[in-house]
Amino acid sequence: MDALRSRLAKLEFKQQESVDSTDAAVSASPSGTPQALGATAGRWRDAADKSRTMEDPWAQRNIEDKCPEERAKRHRFNPVMRKWTVDDILVKMEKEPFAHGAMRNCFRMKKLSKFTHEDWQHASNYVAKSYIKRQPKDSYFDDVQLQMDAKLWGNEFNKSNPPKKVDIIQTYIIEMVDRKDKPIYCVEHLIEGNYIKYNSNSGFVSDTHRRTPQAFSHFTFEHSSHQLIVVDVQGVGDLYTDPQIHTAAGSDYGEANLGVKGMALFFATHQCNPLCRQLGLQPFELSAHELATAESLKTLAMDTLTTCPTKRIMEMRDAPNTRQKLIAEADHRLLTAVRCLEALPASVQRVVTADDFARAGAYDGTTESPDSPPPTAQLCADSNHIVSSRSTRNDQPLCSLQEKTYRNKYDILGQESPDSPPPTAQLCADSNHIVSSRSTRNDQPLCSLQEKTYRNKYDILGQVHMEFAVYHEIGRFSPEPNVLDALFHVDCAARCGHHEALKTIAQIYLQLLHDILPGVTAEPTAAHHHQGLRYLHQSAECGDRDAMVILARRLDTGDGLLPPEQAESRDELDKKLSTRSWPAAVEWYSRAACLDAAQENPELVPTVGPDNNISIIARQAEMYREGGHGLAVDKQKSSQLYESAAEAASEALKGKLAAKYYMLYEEVLYE
């Protein structure tokens, strides 16, 4: 978050006491020119004339006469300097709230401006908000900081020159120093007009079908490198207030920050509109089933817009039979698509199976040959760019400028050898950094800031896909759990390099027990077995100890590897995964034995049972003693390993096991 804030601090930010919606239009003219200055002066004159002629909506409340004048301390937050400033002001506030929400009461208030010279008749109207239930004072300051940070993102959005500029209204804290206990309030200008909630922090999308609010939320997700997203967008027109920010870490910005769960809920209902494409925002990857269901929901909302209020549409979204009807309609559309494919010429026809559907959308309808590189990155035909296999749609840009720079940099370095692990993510030796598998040259830094940002971005995207999978497994988006869509998002998360997803999808495809998403299964097909082994190898490369042990045992025993005939026409990795190799097994056993799972992640428990370190070390000693399958006999190495196993057993207070290995140590030593 500090890195994001330092980047945003470079944005031009001007503290203002009143909201002027004409600044964005003026900024389009070159600053300092007579035309721009004249236009600015003219707009200020028009605004001043309009303010004098407008009627006070609270005139009948007679606040200036009925309410006493009170002193208050105003706390304003500067999001650029990350500092608070305090000054004294005079206010008049009603004692009773005029409105309330789920958490806060709203009070009418007038604040005396320094320019009105104690003329309360021309004092500005404000809304003062306080929590219904008593909250720590820090909660108020956090709310203001959140809204001012969101205001910076509004300024960043406007720099992309959208058709309609946005602004988040300025807010601050007042402390009523003359009252008992000195209560505090969040204060902002009264916004006059039709107040609309465009989206929420839990996935609700308004039926107004406005493009700008939804594109603004999507913009913050993409341009923060997936570190955060601004949601709960509401207000009058494109003047917003009370937003919420979800961060990847799930910290900061109060309890309403739902983290990556909130990001997943936003994209569950968000449909990219033409403005998203104009701004170059990458669509979030959804399965064909999800896209069809979302389109059905959109059509239903459009058909009922003129006769059905927002509340009714939300009821229809949440009604189980309506959802079942929409899901059935989506399935019918998929069946129709399959029939259309069957009618195509044989040269372009392909068979759509359940296996294809599990990965629907991941390859954009193209069949990938088994020996194709993982869809994380593949070379274009002209070999000038590396493009994502997901980014082949005509309605989206190839990739952002930052991604192009990163990808072109490594395209110049040359293509990896086929047996190299995919450059999605690989742990350093100290497991504290994620580095590219290509960036191992001595003449370049191990991992630049740009590379870290790029990798963190896709790791967060993987987390969002994993949350999607969890929601589908528990039936959050449908009356019953949706296994196919859950499997689709786990696969997406794995292709983003998410470590838990890599291990989970490997266990699912290989028909192994898995703790995460235990209800998600896949058909035991040859394609799944092949993909599962590749994901297992990638998970082991990323430092997962369980994956290392599973892979080592398969290479050790030869069970569960690829059939030799299946790997003949494929890359070097597939050939390695089809051959029983004790040298490779010893290497993975060694790496697993050296890796303390509890130290790497306190939430993980070291593997117990037959896969604990004692048995792993003893198995290596046995392999060096016997030799075979490419491993030369090494009695000295075997004796050392038996001795290490005996010492580990002694430390674990396993006396009989320690005695057994000490005996084997002496046998090998004198052979």
Secondary structure as a PSIPRED ss2 file (coil, helix, strand):
# PSIPRED VFORMAT (PSIPRED V4.0)

   1 M C   1.000  0.000  0.000
   2 D H   0.000  1.000  0.000
   3 A H   0.000  1.000  0.000
   4 L H   0.000  1.000  0.000
   5 R H   0.000  1.000  0.000
   6 S H   0.000  1.000  0.000
   7 R H   0.000  1.000  0.000
   8 L H   0.000  1.000  0.000
   9 A C   1.000  0.000  0.000
  10 K C   1.000  0.000  0.000
  11 L C   1.000  0.000  0.000
  12 E C   1.000  0.000  0.000
  13 F C   1.000  0.000  0.000
  14 K C   1.000  0.000  0.000
  15 Q C   1.000  0.000  0.000
  16 Q C   1.000  0.000  0.000
  17 E C   1.000  0.000  0.000
  18 S C   1.000  0.000  0.000
  19 V C   1.000  0.000  0.000
  20 D C   1.000  0.000  0.000
  21 S C   1.000  0.000  0.000
  22 T C   1.000  0.000  0.000
  23 D H   0.000  1.000  0.000
  24 A H   0.000  1.000  0.000
  25 A H   0.000  1.000  0.000
  26 V H   0.000  1.000  0.000
  27 S H   0.000  1.000  0.000
  28 A C   1.000  0.000  0.000
  29 S C   1.000  0.000  0.000
  30 P C   1.000  0.000  0.000
  31 S C   1.000  0.000  0.000
  32 G C   1.000  0.000  0.000
  33 T C   1.000  0.000  0.000
  34 P H   0.000  1.000  0.000
  35 Q H   0.000  1.000  0.000
  36 A H   0.000  1.000  0.000
  37 L H   0.000  1.000  0.000
  38 G H   0.000  1.000  0.000
  39 A H   0.000  1.000  0.000
  40 T H   0.000  1.000  0.000
  41 A H   0.000  1.000  0.000
  42 G H   0.000  1.000  0.000
  43 R H   0.000  1.000  0.000
  44 W H   0.000  1.000  0.000
  45 R H   0.000  1.000  0.000
  46 D H   0.000  1.000  0.000
  47 A H   0.000  1.000  0.000
  48 A H   0.000  1.000  0.000
  49 D H   0.000  1.000  0.000
  50 K H   0.000  1.000  0.000
  51 S H   0.000  1.000  0.000
  52 R H   0.000  1.000  0.000
  53 T H   0.000  1.000  0.000
  54 M C   1.000  0.000  0.000
  55 E C   1.000  0.000  0.000
  56 D C   1.000  0.000  0.000
  57 P C   1.000  0.000  0.000
  58 W C   1.000  0.000  0.000
  59 A H   0.000  1.000  0.000
  60 Q H   0.000  1.000  0.000
  61 R H   0.000  1.000  0.000
  62 N C   1.000  0.000  0.000
  63 I H   0.000  1.000  0.000
  64 E H   0.000  1.000  0.000
  65 D H   0.000  1.000  0.000
  66 K H   0.000  1.000  0.000
  67 C C   1.000  0.000  0.000
  68 P C   1.000  0.000  0.000
  69 E C   1.000  0.000  0.000
  70 E E   0.000  0.000  1.000
  71 R E   0.000  0.000  1.000
  72 A E   0.000  0.000  1.000
  73 K E   0.000  0.000  1.000
  74 R E   0.000  0.000  1.000
  75 H E   0.000  0.000  1.000
  76 R E   0.000  0.000  1.000
  77 F E   0.000  0.000  1.000
  78 N E   0.000  0.000  1.000
  79 P C   1.000  0.000  0.000
  80 V C   1.000  0.000  0.000
  81 M C   1.000  0.000  0.000
  82 R C   1.000  0.000  0.000
  83 K E   0.000  0.000  1.000
  84 W E   0.000  0.000  1.000
  85 T E   0.000  0.000  1.000
  86 V E   0.000  0.000  1.000
  87 D E   0.000  0.000  1.000
  88 D E   0.000  0.000  1.000
  89 I E   0.000  0.000  1.000
  90 L E   0.000  0.000  1.000
  91 V E   0.000  0.000  1.000
  92 K E   0.000  0.000  1.000
  93 M E   0.000  0.000  1.000
  94 E C   1.000  0.000  0.000
  95 K C   1.000  0.000  0.000
  96 E C   1.000  0.000  0.000
  97 P C   1.000  0.000  0.000
  98 F C   1.000  0.000  0.000
  99 A E   0.000  0.000  1.000
 100 H E   0.000  0.000  1.000
 101 G C   1.000  0.000  0.000
 102 A C   1.000  0.000  0.000
 103 M C   1.000  0.000  0.000
 104 R E   0.000  0.000  1.000
 105 N E   0.000  0.000  1.000
 106 C E   0.000  0.000  1.000
 107 F E   0.000  0.000  1.000
 108 R E   0.000  0.000  1.000
 109 M E   0.000  0.000  1.000
 110 K E   0.000  0.000  1.000
 111 K E   0.000  0.000  1.000
 112 L C   1.000  0.000  0.000
 113 S C   1.000  0.000  0.000
 114 K C   1.000  0.000  0.000
 115 F C   1.000  0.000  0.000
 116 T C   1.000  0.000  0.000
 117 H C   1.000  0.000  0.000
 118 E C   1.000  0.000  0.000
 119 D C   1.000  0.000  0.000
 120 W H   0.000  1.000  0.000
 121 Q H   0.000  1.000  0.000
 122 H H   0.000  1.000  0.000
 123 A C   1.000  0.000  0.000
 124 S E   0.000  0.000  1.000
 125 N E   0.000  0.000  1.000
 126 Y E   0.000  0.000  1.000
 127 V E   0.000  0.000  1.000
 128 A E   0.000  0.000  1.000
 129 K E   0.000  0.000  1.000
 130 S E   0.000  0.000  1.000
 131 Y E   0.000  0.000  1.000
 132 I C   1.000  0.000  0.000
 133 K C   1.000  0.000  0.000
 134 R C   1.000  0.000  0.000
 135 Q C   1.000  0.000  0.000
 136 P C   1.000  0.000  0.000
 137 K H   0.000  1.000  0.000
 138 D H   0.000  1.000  0.000
 139 S H   0.000  1.000  0.000
 140 Y H   0.000  1.000  0.000
 141 F H   0.000  1.000  0.000
 142 D H   0.000  1.000  0.000
 143 D H   0.000  1.000  0.000
 144 V H   0.000  1.000  0.000
 145 Q H   0.000  1.000  0.000
 146 L H   0.000  1.000  0.000
 147 Q H   0.000  1.000  0.000
 148 M H   0.000  1.000  0.000
 149 D H   0.000  1.000  0.000
 150 A H   0.000  1.000  0.000
 151 K H   0.000  1.000  0.000
 152 L H   0.000  1.000  0.000
 153 W H   0.000  1.000  0.000
 154 G H   0.000  1.000  0.000
 155 N H   0.000  1.000  0.000
 156 E H   0.000  1.000  0.000
 157 F H   0.000  1.000  0.000
 158 N H   0.000  1.000  0.000
 159 K C   1.000  0.000  0.000
 160 S C   1.000  0.000  0.000
 161 N C   1.000  0.000  0.000
 162 P C   1.000  0.000  0.000
 163 P C   1.000  0.000  0.000
 164 K C   1.000  0.000  0.000
 165 K C   1.000  0.000  0.000
 166 V C   1.000  0.000  0.000
 167 D E   0.000  0.000  1.000
 168 I E   0.000  0.000  1.000
 169 I C   1.000  0.000  0.000
 170 Q C   1.000  0.000  0.000
 171 T E   0.000  0.000  1.000
 172 Y E   0.000  0.000  1.000
 173 I E   0.000  0.000  1.000
 174 I E   0.000  0.000  1.000
 175 E E   0.000  0.000  1.000
 176 M E   0.000  0.000  1.000
 177 V C   1.000  0.000  0.000
 178 D C   1.000  0.000  0.000
 179 R C   1.000  0.000  0.000
 180 K C   1.000  0.000  0.000
 181 D C   1.000  0.000  0.000
 182 K C   1.000  0.000  0.000
 183 P C   1.000  0.000  0.000
 184 I E   0.000  0.000  1.000
 185 Y E   0.000  0.000  1.000
 186 C E   0.000  0.000  1.000
 187 V E   0.000  0.000  1.000
 188 E E   0.000  0.000  1.000
 189 H E   0.000  0.000  1.000
 190 L C   1.000  0.000  0.000
 191 I C   1.000  0.000  0.000
 192 E C   1.000  0.000  0.000
 193 G C   1.000  0.000  0.000
 194 N C   1.000  0.000  0.000
 195 Y E   0.000  0.000  1.000
 196 I E   0.000  0.000  1.000
 197 K E   0.000  0.000  1.000
 198 Y C   1.000  0.000  0.000
 199 N E   0.000  0.000  1.000
 200 S C   1.000  0.000  0.000
 201 N C   1.000  0.000  0.000
 202 S C   1.000  0.000  0.000
 203 G C   1.000  0.000  0.000
 204 F C   1.000  0.000  0.000
 205 V E   0.000  0.000  1.000
 206 S C   1.000  0.000  0.000
 207 D C   1.000  0.000  0.000
 208 T C   1.000  0.000  0.000
 209 H C   1.000  0.000  0.000
 210 R C   1.000  0.000  0.000
 211 R H   0.000  1.000  0.000
 212 T H   0.000  1.000  0.000
 213 P H   0.000  1.000  0.000
 214 Q H   0.000  1.000  0.000
 215 A H   0.000  1.000  0.000
 216 F H   0.000  1.000  0.000
 217 S H   0.000  1.000  0.000
 218 H H   0.000  1.000  0.000
 219 F H   0.000  1.000  0.000
 220 T H   0.000  1.000  0.000
 221 F H   0.000  1.000  0.000
 222 E H   0.000  1.000  0.000
 223 H H   0.000  1.000  0.000
 224 S C   1.000  0.000  0.000
 225 S C   1.000  0.000  0.000
 226 H C   1.000  0.000  0.000
 227 Q C   1.000  0.000  0.000
 228 L E   0.000  0.000  1.000
 229 I E   0.000  0.000  1.000
 230 V E   0.000  0.000  1.000
 231 V E   0.000  0.000  1.000
 232 D C   1.000  0.000  0.000
 233 V C   1.000  0.000  0.000
 234 Q E   0.000  0.000  1.000
 235 G E   0.000  0.000  1.000
 236 V E   0.000  0.000  1.000
 237 G C   1.000  0.000  0.000
 238 D C   1.000  0.000  0.000
 239 L E   0.000  0.000  1.000
 240 Y E   0.000  0.000  1.000
 241 T C   1.000  0.000  0.000
 242 D C   1.000  0.000  0.000
 243 P C   1.000  0.000  0.000
 244 Q E   0.000  0.000  1.000
 245 I E   0.000  0.000  1.000
 246 H E   0.000  0.000  1.000
 247 T E   0.000  0.000  1.000
 248 A C   1.000  0.000  0.000
 249 A C   1.000  0.000  0.000
 250 G C   1.000  0.000  0.000
 251 S C   1.000  0.000  0.000
 252 D C   1.000  0.000  0.000
 253 Y C   1.000  0.000  0.000
 254 G C   1.000  0.000  0.000
 255 E C   1.000  0.000  0.000
 256 A C   1.000  0.000  0.000
 257 N C   1.000  0.000  0.000
 258 L C   1.000  0.000  0.000
 259 G H   0.000  1.000  0.000
 260 V H   0.000  1.000  0.000
 261 K H   0.000  1.000  0.000
 262 G H   0.000  1.000  0.000
 263 M H   0.000  1.000  0.000
 264 A H   0.000  1.000  0.000
 265 L H   0.000  1.000  0.000
 266 F H   0.000  1.000  0.000
 267 F H   0.000  1.000  0.000
 268 A H   0.000  1.000  0.000
 269 T H   0.000  1.000  0.000
 270 H C   1.000  0.000  0.000
 271 Q C   1.000  0.000  0.000
 272 C C   1.000  0.000  0.000
 273 N C   1.000  0.000  0.000
 274 P H   0.000  1.000  0.000
 275 L H   0.000  1.000  0.000
 276 C H   0.000  1.000  0.000
 277 R H   0.000  1.000  0.000
 278 Q H   0.000  1.000  0.000
 279 L C   1.000  0.000  0.000
 280 G C   1.000  0.000  0.000
 281 L C   1.000  0.000  0.000
 282 Q C   1.000  0.000  0.000
 283 P C   1.000  0.000  0.000
 284 F C   1.000  0.000  0.000
 285 E C   1.000  0.000  0.000
 286 L C   1.000  0.000  0.000
 287 S C   1.000  0.000  0.000
 288 A H   0.000  1.000  0.000
 289 H H   0.000  1.000  0.000
 290 E H   0.000  1.000  0.000
 291 L H   0.000  1.000  0.000
 292 A H   0.000  1.000  0.000
 293 T H   0.000  1.000  0.000
 294 A H   0.000  1.000  0.000
 295 E H   0.000  1.000  0.000
 296 S H   0.000  1.000  0.000
 297 L H   0.000  1.000  0.000
 298 K H   0.000  1.000  0.000
 299 T H   0.000  1.000  0.000
 300 L H   0.000  1.000  0.000
 301 A H   0.000  1.000  0.000
 302 M H   0.000  1.000  0.000
 303 D H   0.000  1.000  0.000
 304 T C   1.000  0.000  0.000
 305 L C   1.000  0.000  0.000
 306 T C   1.000  0.000  0.000
 307 T C   1.000  0.000  0.000
 308 C C   1.000  0.000  0.000
 309 P C   1.000  0.000  0.000
 310 T H   0.000  1.000  0.000
 311 K H   0.000  1.000  0.000
 312 R H   0.000  1.000  0.000
 313 I H   0.000  1.000  0.000
 314 M H   0.000  1.000  0.000
 315 E H   0.000  1.000  0.000
 316 M H   0.000  1.000  0.000
 317 R H   0.000  1.000  0.000
 318 D H   0.000  1.000  0.000
 319 A C   1.000  0.000  0.000
 320 P H   0.000  1.000  0.000
 321 N H   0.000  1.000  0.000
 322 T H   0.000  1.000  0.000
 323 R H   0.000  1.000  0.000
 324 Q H   0.000  1.000  0.000
 325 K H   0.000  1.000  0.000
 326 L H   0.000  1.000  0.000
 327 I H   0.000  1.000  0.000
 328 A H   0.000  1.000  0.000
 329 E H   0.000  1.000  0.000
 330 A H   0.000  1.000  0.000
 331 D H   0.000  1.000  0.000
 332 H H   0.000  1.000  0.000
 333 R H   0.000  1.000  0.000
 334 L H   0.000  1.000  0.000
 335 L H   0.000  1.000  0.000
 336 T H   0.000  1.000  0.000
 337 A H   0.000  1.000  0.000
 338 V H   0.000  1.000  0.000
 339 R H   0.000  1.000  0.000
 340 C H   0.000  1.000  0.000
 341 L H   0.000  1.000  0.000
 342 E H   0.000  1.000  0.000
 343 A C   1.000  0.000  0.000
 344 L C   1.000  0.000  0.000
 345 P C   1.000  0.000  0.000
 346 A C   1.000  0.000  0.000
 347 S C   1.000  0.000  0.000
 348 V C   1.000  0.000  0.000
 349 Q C   1.000  0.000  0.000
 350 R C   1.000  0.000  0.000
 351 V C   1.000  0.000  0.000
 352 V C   1.000  0.000  0.000
 353 T C   1.000  0.000  0.000
 354 A H   0.000  1.000  0.000
 355 D H   0.000  1.000  0.000
 356 D H   0.000  1.000  0.000
 357 F H   0.000  1.000  0.000
 358 A H   0.000  1.000  0.000
 359 R C   1.000  0.000  0.000
 360 A C   1.000  0.000  0.000
 361 G C   1.000  0.000  0.000
 362 A C   1.000  0.000  0.000
 363 Y C   1.000  0.000  0.000
 364 D C   1.000  0.000  0.000
 365 G C   1.000  0.000  0.000
 366 T C   1.000  0.000  0.000
 367 T C   1.000  0.000  0.000
 368 E C   1.000  0.000  0.000
 369 S C   1.000  0.000  0.000
 370 P C   1.000  0.000  0.000
 371 D C   1.000  0.000  0.000
 372 S C   1.000  0.000  0.000
 373 P C   1.000  0.000  0.000
 374 P C   1.000  0.000  0.000
 375 P C   1.000  0.000  0.000
 376 T C   1.000  0.000  0.000
 377 A C   1.000  0.000  0.000
 378 Q E   0.000  0.000  1.000
 379 L E   0.000  0.000  1.000
 380 C C   1.000  0.000  0.000
 381 A C   1.000  0.000  0.000
 382 D C   1.000  0.000  0.000
 383 S C   1.000  0.000  0.000
 384 N C   1.000  0.000  0.000
 385 H C   1.000  0.000  0.000
 386 I E   0.000  0.000  1.000
 387 V E   0.000  0.000  1.000
 388 S C   1.000  0.000  0.000
 389 S C   1.000  0.000  0.000
 390 R C   1.000  0.000  0.000
 391 S C   1.000  0.000  0.000
 392 T C   1.000  0.000  0.000
 393 R C   1.000  0.000  0.000
 394 N C   1.000  0.000  0.000
 395 D C   1.000  0.000  0.000
 396 Q C   1.000  0.000  0.000
 397 P C   1.000  0.000  0.000
 398 L C   1.000  0.000  0.000
 399 C C   1.000  0.000  0.000
 400 S C   1.000  0.000  0.000
 401 L H   0.000  1.000  0.000
 402 Q H   0.000  1.000  0.000
 403 E H   0.000  1.000  0.000
 404 K H   0.000  1.000  0.000
 405 T H   0.000  1.000  0.000
 406 Y H   0.000  1.000  0.000
 407 R H   0.000  1.000  0.000
 408 N H   0.000  1.000  0.000
 409 K H   0.000  1.000  0.000
 410 Y H   0.000  1.000  0.000
 411 D H   0.000  1.000  0.000
 412 I H   0.000  1.000  0.000
 413 L H   0.000  1.000  0.000
 414 G C   1.000  0.000  0.000
 415 Q C   1.000  0.000  0.000
 416 E C   1.000  0.000  0.000
 417 S C   1.000  0.000  0.000
 418 P C   1.000  0.000  0.000
 419 D C   1.000  0.000  0.000
 420 S C   1.000  0.000  0.000
 421 P C   1.000  0.000  0.000
 422 P C   1.000  0.000  0.000
 423 P C   1.000  0.000  0.000
 424 T C   1.000  0.000  0.000
 425 A C   1.000  0.000  0.000
 426 Q E   0.000  0.000  1.000
 427 L E   0.000  0.000  1.000
 428 C C   1.000  0.000  0.000
 429 A C   1.000  0.000  0.000
 430 D C   1.000  0.000  0.000
 431 S C   1.000  0.000  0.000
 432 N C   1.000  0.000  0.000
 433 H C   1.000  0.000  0.000
 434 I E   0.000  0.000  1.000
 435 V E   0.000  0.000  1.000
 436 S C   1.000  0.000  0.000
 437 S C   1.000  0.000  0.000
 438 R C   1.000  0.000  0.000
 439 S C   1.000  0.000  0.000
 440 T C   1.000  0.000  0.000
 441 R C   1.000  0.000  0.000
 442 N C   1.000  0.000  0.000
 443 D C   1.000  0.000  0.000
 444 Q C   1.000  0.000  0.000
 445 P C   1.000  0.000  0.000
 446 L C   1.000  0.000  0.000
 447 C C   1.000  0.000  0.000
 448 S C   1.000  0.000  0.000
 449 L H   0.000  1.000  0.000
 450 Q H   0.000  1.000  0.000
 451 E H   0.000  1.000  0.000
 452 K H   0.000  1.000  0.000
 453 T H   0.000  1.000  0.000
 454 Y H   0.000  1.000  0.000
 455 R H   0.000  1.000  0.000
 456 N H   0.000  1.000  0.000
 457 K H   0.000  1.000  0.000
 458 Y H   0.000  1.000  0.000
 459 D H   0.000  1.000  0.000
 460 I H   0.000  1.000  0.000
 461 L H   0.000  1.000  0.000
 462 G H   0.000  1.000  0.000
 463 Q H   0.000  1.000  0.000
 464 V H   0.000  1.000  0.000
 465 H H   0.000  1.000  0.000
 466 M H   0.000  1.000  0.000
 467 E H   0.000  1.000  0.000
 468 F H   0.000  1.000  0.000
 469 A H   0.000  1.000  0.000
 470 V H   0.000  1.000  0.000
 471 Y H   0.000  1.000  0.000
 472 H H   0.000  1.000  0.000
 473 E H   0.000  1.000  0.000
 474 I C   1.000  0.000  0.000
 475 G C   1.000  0.000  0.000
 476 R C   1.000  0.000  0.000
 477 F C   1.000  0.000  0.000
 478 S C   1.000  0.000  0.000
 479 P C   1.000  0.000  0.000
 480 E C   1.000  0.000  0.000
 481 P C   1.000  0.000  0.000
 482 N C   1.000  0.000  0.000
 483 V H   0.000  1.000  0.000
 484 L H   0.000  1.000  0.000
 485 D H   0.000  1.000  0.000
 486 A H   0.000  1.000  0.000
 487 L H   0.000  1.000  0.000
 488 F H   0.000  1.000  0.000
 489 H H   0.000  1.000  0.000
 490 V H   0.000  1.000  0.000
 491 D H   0.000  1.000  0.000
 492 C H   0.000  1.000  0.000
 493 A H   0.000  1.000  0.000
 494 A H   0.000  1.000  0.000
 495 R H   0.000  1.000  0.000
 496 C C   1.000  0.000  0.000
 497 G C   1.000  0.000  0.000
 498 H C   1.000  0.000  0.000
 499 H H   0.000  1.000  0.000
 500 E H   0.000  1.000  0.000
 501 A H   0.000  1.000  0.000
 502 L H   0.000  1.000  0.000
 503 K H   0.000  1.000  0.000
 504 T H   0.000  1.000  0.000
 505 I H   0.000  1.000  0.000
 506 A H   0.000  1.000  0.000
 507 Q H   0.000  1.000  0.000
 508 I H   0.000  1.000  0.000
 509 Y H   0.000  1.000  0.000
 510 L C   1.000  0.000  0.000
 511 Q C   1.000  0.000  0.000
 512 L C   1.000  0.000  0.000
 513 L C   1.000  0.000  0.000
 514 H C   1.000  0.000  0.000
 515 D C   1.000  0.000  0.000
 516 I C   1.000  0.000  0.000
 517 L C   1.000  0.000  0.000
 518 P C   1.000  0.000  0.000
 519 G C   1.000  0.000  0.000
 520 V C   1.000  0.000  0.000
 521 T C   1.000  0.000  0.000
 522 A C   1.000  0.000  0.000
 523 E C   1.000  0.000  0.000
 524 P C   1.000  0.000  0.000
 525 T C   1.000  0.000  0.000
 526 A H   0.000  1.000  0.000
 527 A H   0.000  1.000  0.000
 528 H H   0.000  1.000  0.000
 529 H H   0.000  1.000  0.000
 530 H H   0.000  1.000  0.000
 531 Q H   0.000  1.000  0.000
 532 G H   0.000  1.000  0.000
 533 L H   0.000  1.000  0.000
 534 R H   0.000  1.000  0.000
 535 Y H   0.000  1.000  0.000
 536 L H   0.000  1.000  0.000
 537 H H   0.000  1.000  0.000
 538 Q H   0.000  1.000  0.000
 539 S H   0.000  1.000  0.000
 540 A H   0.000  1.000  0.000
 541 E H   0.000  1.000  0.000
 542 C C   1.000  0.000  0.000
 543 G C   1.000  0.000  0.000
 544 D C   1.000  0.000  0.000
 545 R H   0.000  1.000  0.000
 546 D H   0.000  1.000  0.000
 547 A H   0.000  1.000  0.000
 548 M H   0.000  1.000  0.000
 549 V H   0.000  1.000  0.000
 550 I H   0.000  1.000  0.000
 551 L H   0.000  1.000  0.000
 552 A H   0.000  1.000  0.000
 553 R H   0.000  1.000  0.000
 554 R H   0.000  1.000  0.000
 555 L H   0.000  1.000  0.000
 556 D H   0.000  1.000  0.000
 557 T H   0.000  1.000  0.000
 558 G C   1.000  0.000  0.000
 559 D C   1.000  0.000  0.000
 560 G C   1.000  0.000  0.000
 561 L C   1.000  0.000  0.000
 562 L C   1.000  0.000  0.000
 563 P C   1.000  0.000  0.000
 564 P H   0.000  1.000  0.000
 565 E H   0.000  1.000  0.000
 566 Q H   0.000  1.000  0.000
 567 A H   0.000  1.000  0.000
 568 E C   1.000  0.000  0.000
 569 S C   1.000  0.000  0.000
 570 R C   1.000  0.000  0.000
 571 D C   1.000  0.000  0.000
 572 E H   0.000  1.000  0.000
 573 L H   0.000  1.000  0.000
 574 D H   0.000  1.000  0.000
 575 K H   0.000  1.000  0.000
 576 K H   0.000  1.000  0.000
 577 L C   1.000  0.000  0.000
 578 S C   1.000  0.000  0.000
 579 T C   1.000  0.000  0.000
 580 R C   1.000  0.000  0.000
 581 S C   1.000  0.000  0.000
 582 W H   0.000  1.000  0.000
 583 P H   0.000  1.000  0.000
 584 A H   0.000  1.000  0.000
 585 A H   0.000  1.000  0.000
 586 V H   0.000  1.000  0.000
 587 E H   0.000  1.000  0.000
 588 W H   0.000  1.000  0.000
 589 Y H   0.000  1.000  0.000
 590 S H   0.000  1.000  0.000
 591 R H   0.000  1.000  0.000
 592 A H   0.000  1.000  0.000
 593 A H   0.000  1.000  0.000
 594 C H   0.000  1.000  0.000
 595 L C   1.000  0.000  0.000
 596 D C   1.000  0.000  0.000
 597 A H   0.000  1.000  0.000
 598 A H   0.000  1.000  0.000
 599 Q H   0.000  1.000  0.000
 600 E H   0.000  1.000  0.000
 601 N C   1.000  0.000  0.000
 602 P C   1.000  0.000  0.000
 603 E C   1.000  0.000  0.000
 604 L C   1.000  0.000  0.000
 605 V C   1.000  0.000  0.000
 606 P C   1.000  0.000  0.000
 607 T C   1.000  0.000  0.000
 608 V C   1.000  0.000  0.000
 609 G H   0.000  1.000  0.000
 610 P H   0.000  1.000  0.000
 611 D H   0.000  1.000  0.000
 612 N C   1.000  0.000  0.000
 613 N H   0.000  1.000  0.000
 614 I H   0.000  1.000  0.000
 615 S H   0.000  1.000  0.000
 616 I H   0.000  1.000  0.000
 617 I H   0.000  1.000  0.000
 618 A H   0.000  1.000  0.000
 619 R H   0.000  1.000  0.000
 620 Q H   0.000  1.000  0.000
 621 A H   0.000  1.000  0.000
 622 E H   0.000  1.000  0.000
 623 M H   0.000  1.000  0.000
 624 Y H   0.000  1.000  0.000
 625 R H   0.000  1.000  0.000
 626 E H   0.000  1.000  0.000
 627 G C   1.000  0.000  0.000
 628 G E   0.000  0.000  1.000
 629 H C   1.000  0.000  0.000
 630 G C   1.000  0.000  0.000
 631 L E   0.000  0.000  1.000
 632 A C   1.000  0.000  0.000
 633 V C   1.000  0.000  0.000
 634 D C   1.000  0.000  0.000
 635 K H   0.000  1.000  0.000
 636 Q H   0.000  1.000  0.000
 637 K H   0.000  1.000  0.000
 638 S H   0.000  1.000  0.000
 639 S H   0.000  1.000  0.000
 640 Q H   0.000  1.000  0.000
 641 L H   0.000  1.000  0.000
 642 Y H   0.000  1.000  0.000
 643 E H   0.000  1.000  0.000
 644 S H   0.000  1.000  0.000
 645 A H   0.000  1.000  0.000
 646 A H   0.000  1.000  0.000
 647 E H   0.000  1.000  0.000
 648 A H   0.000  1.000  0.000
 649 A H   0.000  1.000  0.000
 650 S H   0.000  1.000  0.000
 651 E H   0.000  1.000  0.000
 652 A C   1.000  0.000  0.000
 653 L C   1.000  0.000  0.000
 654 K C   1.000  0.000  0.000
 655 G H   0.000  1.000  0.000
 656 K H   0.000  1.000  0.000
 657 L H   0.000  1.000  0.000
 658 A H   0.000  1.000  0.000
 659 A H   0.000  1.000  0.000
 660 K H   0.000  1.000  0.000
 661 Y H   0.000  1.000  0.000
 662 Y H   0.000  1.000  0.000
 663 M H   0.000  1.000  0.000
 664 L H   0.000  1.000  0.000
 665 Y H   0.000  1.000  0.000
 666 E H   0.000  1.000  0.000
 667 E H   0.000  1.000  0.000
 668 V H   0.000  1.000  0.000
 669 L H   0.000  1.000  0.000
 670 Y C   1.000  0.000  0.000
 671 E C   1.000  0.000  0.000
